[in-house]
Amino acid sequence: MKNITVGKLSEEERAKLNLFFALTEKAKLVILDDPWANSLNFDLENIIKNFPHTSFIITSKSPEPIYDIADKIYILHEGKIKKAITKQGYSSLEKLKSLYSQYAPED
């Protein structure tokens, strides 16, 4: 991929490049808006483990992708925090799905 302009990169390649630059600059906070949308292939669990001094805020419309990586989850609905849950509060994916559907029902 030598000598390719950023504008010619795919959406996934641009997203990965942006994350790379944020992490190489020793960012204290990285915000990722639903990185699994459009089938972006991120190994976020590995990235998070390798940057222990960086905080990540990750949005997701579904609880499945964040189950293994999140220490704390805030469920938002209509612009308001409906529930804040720590890892101990969602000991299984089924419990997290139940909490999610209870506090952020589908419209």
Secondary structure per residue as TSV (DSSP state, phi and psi in degrees):
chain	resnum	aa	ss	phi	psi
A	1	M	-	360.0	34.0
A	2	K	T	-75.9	139.9
A	3	N	T	61.4	35.0
A	4	I	-	-104.9	132.9
A	5	T	-	-75.9	153.7
A	6	V	G	-58.7	-36.8
A	7	G	G	-61.4	-22.5
A	8	K	G	-92.6	-3.4
A	9	L	S	-76.6	154.2
A	10	S	-	-71.2	167.0
A	11	E	H	-58.8	-41.9
A	12	E	H	-64.5	-42.8
A	13	E	H	-65.4	-39.0
A	14	R	H	-65.5	-41.6
A	15	A	H	-62.2	-43.4
A	16	K	H	-65.8	-38.5
A	17	L	H	-64.4	-44.3
A	18	N	H	-61.0	-42.8
A	19	L	H	-64.4	-41.8
A	20	F	H	-58.2	-47.4
A	21	F	H	-64.3	-40.4
A	22	A	H	-61.4	-43.0
A	23	L	H	-75.9	-32.8
A	24	T	H	-73.3	-20.7
A	25	E	T	-86.1	9.8
A	26	K	T	56.5	48.4
A	27	A	-	-60.9	140.0
A	28	K	S	-83.6	-26.0
A	29	L	E	-140.9	131.2
A	30	V	E	-124.1	127.3
A	31	I	E	-109.4	123.4
A	32	L	E	-118.8	118.3
A	33	D	E	-91.2	102.7
A	34	D	-	44.2	65.8
A	35	P	T	-65.4	-10.3
A	36	W	T	-89.7	-8.4
A	37	A	G	-62.9	150.7
A	38	N	G	58.4	27.2
A	39	S	G	58.2	34.0
A	40	L	-	-65.6	135.4
A	41	N	-	-103.4	85.7
A	42	F	-	-109.7	136.6
A	43	D	-	-95.6	73.3
A	44	L	H	-63.4	-35.4
A	45	E	H	-58.7	-44.4
A	46	N	H	-68.6	-41.4
A	47	I	H	-61.0	-47.0
A	48	I	H	-61.6	-41.6
A	49	K	H	-63.4	-33.3
A	50	N	H	-84.7	-5.5
A	51	F	-	-130.1	69.0
A	52	P	T	-66.6	-18.1
A	53	H	T	-97.9	9.0
A	54	T	-	-111.3	133.1
A	55	S	E	-93.9	144.0
A	56	F	E	-121.2	132.3
A	57	I	E	-112.1	120.9
A	58	I	E	-126.5	125.2
A	59	T	E	-93.1	149.4
A	60	S	-	-154.9	137.2
A	61	K	S	-82.9	-6.1
A	62	S	S	-137.3	143.6
A	63	P	S	-76.3	-18.0
A	64	E	T	-58.0	-49.9
A	65	P	T	-69.8	-21.0
A	66	I	T	-96.8	-9.3
A	67	Y	T	-52.7	-49.3
A	68	D	T	-80.0	-18.0
A	69	I	T	-110.0	-17.7
A	70	A	-	-87.7	136.7
A	71	D	S	-87.1	-31.3
A	72	K	E	-144.6	139.9
A	73	I	E	-124.0	134.2
A	74	Y	E	-112.5	121.1
A	75	I	E	-93.7	120.8
A	76	L	E	-108.2	143.9
A	77	H	E	-149.6	127.7
A	78	E	T	53.2	41.9
A	79	G	T	77.9	7.7
A	80	K	E	-124.5	145.4
A	81	I	E	-74.1	119.2
A	82	K	E	-94.7	-28.2
A	83	K	E	-159.9	137.9
A	84	A	E	-116.6	125.3
A	85	I	E	-129.2	134.8
A	86	T	E	-91.7	171.4
A	87	K	G	-53.7	-36.6
A	88	Q	G	-67.9	-23.2
A	89	G	G	-81.8	-8.7
A	90	Y	-	-137.4	71.0
A	91	S	-	-67.7	-15.1
A	92	S	S	-139.6	158.4
A	93	L	H	-63.8	-36.1
A	94	E	H	-63.3	-40.4
A	95	K	H	-65.5	-41.1
A	96	L	H	-63.4	-43.2
A	97	K	H	-60.7	-40.2
A	98	S	H	-64.4	-46.1
A	99	L	H	-62.4	-41.8
A	100	Y	H	-61.4	-48.5
A	101	S	H	-69.1	-29.0
A	102	Q	H	-68.6	-42.8
A	103	Y	H	-97.6	-18.5
A	104	A	S	-133.8	67.7
A	105	P	-	-64.7	153.7
A	106	E	-	-64.8	143.9
A	107	D	-	-86.0	360.0
